[in-house]
């Protein structure tokens, strides 16, 4: 078993700053090469604290703030413009980063917390799940419109 410090959120394993024990192959072949984790060492406690501090700055601090952000996001649809063909099919796909950019300053949303069910590859309206807090998530309506 390998002891690692997560540097990014890994679904099913933990969030940034967590110390986890995983099998050697998973650590060597997946987590470390993709820079999702670093090997744990006794001097890594400062690194863990730095990761947690940066994470706290990004996150929505309280449940009340998360509920306010949820109300803001659910009150109006988010419009994403993308290049599309005549049939309405997109050139590429709408990514969580595109949605996070469209949300902008109305709420603090990290692109890694936006969960798209199926790839968005056509114009139209879609429902997207956004995790705002450990207890609170929002269902956001995303309208994909053609760029002019």
BARO-981163 format. One record per residue: x, y, z of N, C-alpha, C, O in turn; residue in three letters. Coordinates in steps of 0.001 Angstrom, whole numbers, plus 524288, in hexadecimal, padded with zeros to 5 digits. Layout:
# BARO-981163
XYZXYZXYZXYZala
...
***
This chain:
# BARO-981163
8034D7FB5F8000080000800008000080376804DA800008077180514802B0unk
801DC808B27FCF2804C380D9C7FC9B801B3811DD7FF6C7FCED812307FEEFunk
8046C8150F802528020A8195D805218030681E4C801F08078181FA7800D7unk
7FEC2821028006F7FF1B825937FD0B7FC2882A2D7FF577F8CB82990802B9unk
7FD7D82EC97FD6E7FA9A8338B7FE9C7F7E28352E7F9967FA76836087F59Eunk
7F2BB835A27F9B47EFD9837457F5087F0B383D117F41B7F049840317F7BCunk
7F1E283E867EF487F288843FF7EDE77EDC38461F7EB0E7ED3184ADD7EA7Eunk
7EA5C842AD7E9457E5768441B7E6BC7E1378407D7E8C97E25A83C797EB2Dunk
7DC5F841EA7E7DB7D80783E907E95E7D7DA839D17E5BE7D81D83A5F7E0F9unk
7D76A835327E8027D6EE830587E50C7D1E382DC57E6DB7D15D82C677EB70unk
7CE2E82D1B7E3497C92482AEC7E4D07C9D18256D7E6F07CCAC822417E4B7unk
7C737824587EB307C78081F417EDA07CC3481E837F1237CCB181A797F3B3unk
7CFB5822617F14E7D472821D47F4747D4EF826277F87D7D5F18250A7FD0Eunk
7D44282B007F6F17D4A182F467FAA17D574834787F7F17D561834E47F326unk
7D640838767FB387D70283DBE7F93B7DCB383F567F9FA7DFBB83C967FC80unk
7DE19843CA7F7C47E37D845A67F81D7E50D8465D7FDCD7E22184893800EAunk
7E9B6844747FF1B7EBA8844EB8046B7EAE584007807A87ED3083F9280BDBunk
7E7C083C5C805D57E6E78377E808B27EBA6833F1808287EE2D833CA80412unk
7ECD08311B80C527F0E382D2280C327EE23827E780B917EAE08267980ECBunk
7EF70825098076B7ECB682029806387F0A081BB5805737F51E81C91803F7unk
7EED1816F98067D7F1C88123F8055C7EF4C80F9C800AC7EAB280E39800CFunk
7F25380EE97FC837F06380C5E7F7C97F43A808267F6367F8A2807FD7F822unk
7F290804C57F2BD7F605800A77F0D47FA75803137EDAD7F9D28072C7EB3Eunk
7FEE5800817EDC480397802907EB3D802CF803AC7E5748048D807BA7E38Aunk
8003F8002D7E2A37FF75800D97DD067FC0C805847DBC57FD16808537D802unk
7F7F7806647DEE17F47480AD97DE197F77B80FEC7DEEE7F6CC813B17DC06unk
7FACD80FFC7E2E47FDEE814A27E3F0801F08157A7DF9D80263819CF7DD93unk
804D3811757DE3380917811D97DA798072F812DD7D4E8809AB815C87D200unk
802CE8107D7D36680118810C97CDF47FCEB814E37CCDE7FC37816727C85Funk
7FA20816AE7D0E77F5D581A517CFE77F66581F707D2E37F6B3823987D07Dunk
7F68A81F357D80D7F64B823F97DB2F7FB228276F7DAA67FAA682C1E7D9AFunk
7FFC2825307DB4480483828547DB26805B782A677D5A8806FF82F047D533unk
80561827447D16F80687829727CC38802CE82DCF7CA918045B8314D7C7A6unk
7FDF382DA97CC5F7FA23831AF7CAF57FA41836477CEC17F710839DA7CE5Bunk
7FDEE836307D26D7FEA983A557D64A7F9C683B267D9A47F8A783F837DB54unk
7F6E3836E77DA967F26C837127DE0E7F4068362A7E3B37F10C8374D7E74Dunk
7F8CB834157E47B7FABC832F77E9B3800AD833237E9AB803328329D7E59Cunk
802D5833E47EE5D8087B833B27EF1B809AC82FDC7F37B8066182F077F6E3unk
80E3F82D877F37A80F9A829E67F7AE80FA482CA67FCF881147831267FD67unk
80DD5829E7800EF80DB282C188062B8131182BC180899815E2827EF807D3unk
8147E82FCD80B918195582FBA80E908186E832C9813998148E835978141Aunk
81BF18323D8173A81B50834DC81C4581B4E83ACA81BA48189E83D8181E90unk
81E4183CD8817E581E76842798170E81A0884490813BE819E5849388128Eunk
816748413F8123F8123C842DD80EC280DA68455F811A6809E18470480F28unk
80DE2845B1816BE809968480C819B3808BD84DC5818248044B84F98817F6unk
80CFD850988170580C7D8560A8154F809BE8564A8100880690859C580F16unk
80AFA8529980C9D808818526680781802AD8514E808127FF79853A88055Cunk
8014F84DBF80B967FBD084C8180C817F8E58515580E667F4968527280C93unk
7FB3485429812047F8A4858D28140E7F80585CFA80FD27F40985FAB80FABunk
7FBE085D8A80C667FB768613C808127F71B85FCC8044B7F4478633280266unk
7F69485AC2803367F262858EE7FFBF7ED1585A08802357E98885BF07FF95unk
7EC88858DB8072E7E787859C0809DA7E63185F8480A227E1A4860FB809A0unk
7EA1A862CD80AEF7E9328687180B2A7E74386A76805E47E39686D8E805ABunk
7E9B9868B7801AC7E80E86A487FC6A7E2998683D7FB3B7DF7E86AE47F8B1unk
7E16E8637F7FD177DC4D861357FC387D816864457FF1C7D3DE865327FCFEunk
7D934865D5803EB7D566868DE806F87D44D86E20804697CFEA87011804AFunk
7D83A87071801EF7D776875737FF4C7D3E9874DF7FA917D0F9878777F950unk
7D421870627F7E77D0DF86F7E7F34A7CB4C86DFF7F4AA7C7A486F627F1DEunk
7CAA386B307F8F17C58A869067FA377C1D386D1B7FC657C36D871327FE5Cunk
7BCFC86BE57FC007B8F586F047FE817B91786D8E804407B89E868F9805A2unk
7B9BA87175807937BAEE8707780D117B66C86E0F810217B73D86A48812FDunk
7B1CA8701B80F9D7AD9386E54813007A8FF86C2680FE07A89486CE580B25unk
7A5A78697B812A87A0F4867448104179D6786B9D80E4D79AEA86B1380A39unk
79D2886FF581138799CF8745A80FA779B99876B280A7579866877F680718unk
7A0CC87742809D87A2DC87940804E57A1B187576800787A0658771B7FC23unk
7A2248706C801857A10C86C787FD8179B5386C977FBF279A1286C0C7F755unk
797D986D4B7FFB27924086D9A7FE7579116872757FB4078DEF872407F7A0unk
79394876D77FC88792D387BA07F982794D587AEA7F3F37925887CA77F038unk
79950878617F36579B74877597EE2C797E2873B27EB2679710874707E678unk
795BA86FB87EDCC7921A86C1D7EB3878D5686F0A7E93678BAB86E327E4C8unk
78B1C8727F7EC747868E875877EAC6787D6878F67E618784AA879797E284unk
78C7587B4F7E61778E2087E977E1BD78EAF87B647DCBB78CE387D017D893unk
7912F876DB7DD2C792118739A7D88B78D08871517D65B78C6A870E27D19Cunk
7896E86FDA7D9D1784A186D617D7FE78092871527D62C77CCD86FD77D394unk
78142876557D77A77D5287A3A7D60F77D4E87B747D03C7792C87C897CE07unk
781CA87B4D7CDBB781ED87C8A7C82C7859C878C87C55D78973876FC7C7A3unk
78473877997C06E787DB874027BD8978D188767E7BC3F78D9087B447BBE1unk
790FA873347BB9279638874E57BA16796AE874397B434795AD86FFD7B229unk
79831878617B175798AE8781F7ABC879E5D8773B7AA4B7A1E187A0D7ABF8unk
79F278733B7A7197A45B871F67A5187A4118725379F2D7A0BC86FE079CB8unk
7A7978756979CE57A7B3875C97972D7ABEA8722C795117B02D871BF79742unk
7AA9F86F96790C57AE4E86BEA78E607AD6D86BE5788817A91F86CFA786A7unk
7B18386AAA7859D7B10F86A4B77FF27AE0D8655B77E987AF1086126780B1unk
7AA4B865FA77B017A70B8618A7797C7A62086190773A27A66D8659F77112unk
7A50285CF8771967A3BE85C6C76C1879E0585DB176B2179B3185F0F76EC4unk
79C5085D417664D796F085E7F764EB7930685ADD7678378E9E85C717689Bunk
794928560E76881790FB8524876AE27908A852F2770CB78D6A850477734Bunk
793A4856797730C7937685748778AA7976F8541977BAA797908544678078unk
79A9E8513E778EF79EB884E1E77B6D7A37E8519177C557A5098548D778E5unk
7A5D485125780F67AA448546E782607AF4D8527277FF17AFE784DC977EECunk
7B2E58560E77F077B834854B177D8B7BB30853F5782A47BD36857BA784D5unk
7BB7884F377847F7BDC384E2E789A47B96584D2778D887B54384B2978C17unk
7BA4B84E7E7926E7B67184DA1796867B6E3851F579A927BAE48549779AF1unk
7B2CB852A579D8D7B2D78565D7A1DF7B540853967A68B7B38384F5B7A806unk
7B93D855F27A8DD7BC0F853997AD337BA8E856357B2527B83F85A6D7B247unk
7BBD4853C87B6BD7BAE2856547BBC87BDA985B9C7BC367BBAA85F287BEC5unk
7C23285C2F7B9C47C4F3861357B9E17C1C88656A7B7117C1AB869E77B8CCunk
7BF31864037B2BD7BBE2867BB7AFED7B7578697D7B35A7B5FD86E1A7B37Aunk
7B505865CD7B6197B095867097B9827B25C86A6F7BE0F7AFB186E2E7BF76unk
7B6D48692B7C05F7B8E286C4A7C4BA7BA07871DD7C2F97B90C875927C5E0unk
7BC188727B7BE3B7BD29877B17BC297B81887AAC7BB317B7DD87F667BC08unk
7B405877ED7B96D7AEFE87A7C7B87A7AC6587C1F7BD957A9BF880217BDCBunk
7AD258790E7C1A57AAF587A7B7C6C77ADB487F547C8C27AB30882DC7CAD6unk
7B2D087F8B7C8257B5DB8842D7C9747B5A28859F7CF2B7B678882587D296unk
7B47E88A917D0307B4B188CA77D57B7AFA888BF67D88E7AF8288D4D7DD2Cunk
7AB8D889EC7D62C7A69F889627D90C7A7138857C7DD867A43D885E97E162unk
7AA98881B67DD0E7AB8F87DF77E1447B10B87BCB7E0A67B30487B4B7DC4Aunk
7B38287A7F7E50D7B8B0878187E4D57B7FD872577E39B7B66C86F457E6F5unk
7B92B870E47DEB77B88B86B757DD1F7BDA6869987DAA57BFA986C007D700unk
7BFAA865577DCAA7C45E862F67DA857C2BA85F377D6327BEF185C517D6D5unk
7C57E85F397D1D87C40385BEF7CD6C7C407856257CECD7C13A853167CC5Eunk
7C7248549A7D2AE7C74984F157D4397C27084D777D7427C19C848D17D829unk
7BF438512B7D8D57BA8284FEF7DBC37B5A0850057D8577B14384F717DA47unk
7B663850BF7D3437B205850A77CF927B1CB84B417CD277B59B849737CAD9unk
7AD4E848A57CDAB7ACB1843527CBC57A8CD8433F7C7447A423844287C800unk
7AAC8842277C2A57A781841C97BDF87A64983C047BD2F7A9DA838CD7BCECunk
7A14083AAB7BCCE79FC5835357BC1B7A1ED832EA7B7127A52B82F5E7B736unk
7A02B834E37B2AD7A20E833277AD967A4AC837CE7AAF97A35C83C467AC2Bunk
7A855836DB7A7747AAE383B3A7A4CA7A6EE83EA37A1F27A35483CAC79F6Funk
7A7A1843B77A25C7A4208476E79FCC7A6718489A79A6E7AA6284B52799FBunk
7A3EB84680796587A603847067910E7A2138495078D367A2E3849107887Bunk
79DCA84B8D78F3B799E184DE478BC77978C852AC78E74797E38533E79337unk
795318561178B5E7928A85A9F78D8578DD3858D6790A178B9D854B578F8Funk
78C4B85BEC79475787AB85A9E797827886085BD979D4078BE285EBB79ED4unk
784DD859887A057784D385A7E7A5F47862F855747A8CE784298514B7A780unk
78992855D27ACA878B6A8513D7AF8478B55852597B55A78BAB856D87B704unk
78AE184E307B87278B2284E8B7BE1D7907E84C9F7BFDB792378486A7BE48unk
7931D84FB57C3197985D84E7E7C4EC7986B84ED47CADE79613852597CD27unk
79B1984B287CD5579B7A84B087D3067A07C84DD87D4B77A4B184CD07D2A0unk
79FFD851707D88D7A4778545B7DA8A7A4C48538A7E06E7A108854B97E339unk
7A92D851877E25B7AA03850E47E7F67AC18856047EA207B053857C47E8A7unk
7A91D858677ED9F7AAB185D657EFDB7AD4085CBB7F52F7B0A185FCC7F6B3unk
7ABA3858C67F7F47AD7D857C27FD427AD05851EC7FE0E7AA9B84F427FADDunk
7AF3C84FE48022C7AEE984A41803067A9468486B803A07A80F843EC8026Dunk
7A5DB84BD2805757A06584A6C8065B79CA884C99802417983684ACE801E1unk
79E5B850677FF3379ACB853397FBBD79CA6852F57F6187A133853EF7F4E4unk
798F88519A7F2AA79A11851B77ED1179582854717EA5B79139854DF7EC7Eunk
796898563E7E5AA7928D8590F7E2AF791FC8568F7DD53795CC854C17DB04unk
78D2F8567B7DB6578C2C854CA7D60D78B9A859BC7D2C7787F385CC67D385unk
78F3785A7F7CF2E78F7285F407CC1778DAC85E1D7C68A78F2A85A297C43Funk
78A868618D7C46D788E1861257BF0778CD9863ED7BBA278DE98688E7BC63unk
78F0A861197B7E2792EE8634C7B452790738639C7AEEA78EAD85FAE7ACC8unk
79058868517ACBC78E608690A7A7777930D869A27A3D87962E86D3B7A474unk
79384866257A020797B78666179C5079587868FE7976F791F2866FD794EDunk
797C586D8779623795FD8707D7919479A74870F278DB179F088709F78F20unk
79912871B5788C279CF687207784A079FC087740784CC79D5287B50785A3unk
7A4DB8771F784017A7F987BF4783977A6F387E5977E3F7A65F87B9A77A58unk
7A6BD8837577E2C7A58A886277793A7AA6988782776507AA23889C977216unk
***
